Amino acid sequence: MKTVTEFPRKVVELPDVGIIMPDGTRLSARIWMPEDAASDPVPAIIEHLPYRKRDGTIARDSLTHPYVAGHGYACIRVDMRGNGDSEGLMEDEYTQTELNDACAVHAWAAAQAWCNGNTGMMGISWGGFNGLQVAAMQPPSLKAVITLCSTVDRYADDIHYKGGCLLGENFGWSANMLSYSSRAPDPAIVGDQWREMWLERLQAMPMLLSTWLRHPHRDDYWKHGSICEDYSAIKAAVLSLGGWHDGYRNTPAHLAQNIQSPVKAIVGPWIHKYPHFAAPEPRIGFLQVALQWWDRWLKGIDNGVENEPAYKAWLMDSVEPKPWLPERPGRWIAEAKWPSRNLIQQLYVLTNDGLSESEGDLDQSISSPQDTGLTAGEYFPFTYGPELPDEQGEDDKRSLVFDGEPLGEDKDILDAPVVSLHFSSDQPQALLHVRLCDVFPDGRSALITHGFLNLTHHGSHENPKPLAPDEVYEAHVVLDQIAYQIPAGHRLRVAVSTSSWPSVWPSPKQAAIRLTKGGMCIFFRPLSAGNECTFPEPEAAPVWRIENIRKAHSTRKTERKEDGTVVLTIFNDFGCDRDLEHGLETGSWTEEVWSIHPDDPLSAKATIRWEQTSRRGDWSVRTETMSELTSDLTHFHVNGSVRAFEGNAVVHERGYSDHIARNLI
């Protein structure tokens, strides 16, 4: 990545600007803008997050916002209420209060003398979500959005539930937020009230897992903030980006297909990161691409971005499966329209003899061990470490597999495959994990894409129903979007299992599923001759200036106990750094332990511990959090704790305990 130090306009930074909400709450914003913006006003670009501008997102902010500001924009990085250096309390994610606050920030920015009256909104993950949600509220100044790694449907395609299955990341994200939100504001910004603000947050801080578990179906709670409820509400121009190794890979296609305002989509091979510093490579010049978008829609510069292809994607080559890949070979493809008119639909039939292009009989049953799924990697790869799907052979052994014949030629897969099944169950609750795999000539199996379905949701996510034993039902499992070339000589494999630990929480009882009919629809694209589009090389502003005090490192290990219990332990030390500008020293680490016995779904247990530290001179604070989830036949059991220290003295201690009905989960 090329470091840029000279820009068309000189940049000034304002580390703490107060933006007062209608109810009097002060939000703290960090702003970068051209030095001469007062005499030559510029558009404002807003990023509205709970992740702490002072010490949370500062590394990526340093690369991004000064660069964009130097090209004639005011970049406003806001700490959401109840987080970082902002006043107030945060109750949940994407609340109406959060979205109203963001609209108020847009109105404030548009009214400043240094702003030309136009605003944009940009963000990844949380900021990608609320960028779309705020756009649907249509604040008058908001003309354009860049959303990365986000979703249009908070129930069907978020971190909480997938196909009606409870994701392990639902628990994991609750544990993360319990830790993130426990941190103190910086006294250098908020002054002597820091302790009062901190203790007030700690007293009010919810265990979000309880809220999320109480909404196991697609009800009004999840419809709020799901822009798929009314795509027509989006009037701003939208640029959507995603990554094939991220959990949020479907949104670019959904937006390109459904919104009526100007929209473009880009999907690369990346994990959950901005594309100018993401991996696996190749990276792209995301900041230059973003500037083109902003220039067109916020400055009215006729640069032709609206004539670009609707959908650009990195078509990945087949490579040896490994838990980490620093780069992913392939090529850029481009579709003028989306959905593409170039796709050829191919139907395959699941038969007793494998995956066939013609009819055949099917009558097979599967009841997978509960530890099936350990080769899947992280549902949301987030660090540059061993989080990607590994060789799938061990999980394939625990699944029904349907193999096709060796391909006679290379095939380019694009879009979302769909698997249709006629099934019966011996239990009233069950789930299926369906994987599409690339089987090498030597037998190795690489994951292409996958999907989940809670079978009680086969007819509806809003009104699921228990399964009648041995009654035959029909289900459709939509796999995640993908762009992948499977080579001649390789085989396509559909693998079906009844568990996927720890990606999804197990059904209450071990279920046996009988399949009596099945098919798969794959969309193939004519082979590309090479790159069909190109991007500039990555550029960024200078990196965050720090002194590293403790190096980051990660470990991941799986062990089997004497009684057969399988334990997955993931340790991430995010290191400790001291900011060379303002002197704040911050560090954190987390340990996750996921355990289950192959024969007992009720043995499932997840425990996550976090530590967060902040210090400057004689001032030192620390929080320790613990979250735990178990279940029995009828209920989930949630436990947790938060301990906060000033120096070595405990200043706050709180426990959480809850019991929540499973309700067909």
Order of alpha helices (4+ residues) and beta strands (2+ residues): beta-beta-beta-beta-alpha-beta-alpha-beta-alpha-beta-beta-beta-alpha-alpha-alpha-alpha-alpha-beta-alpha-beta-alpha-beta-beta-beta-beta-beta-alpha-beta-beta-beta-beta-beta-beta-beta-beta-beta-beta-beta-beta-beta-beta-beta-beta-beta-beta
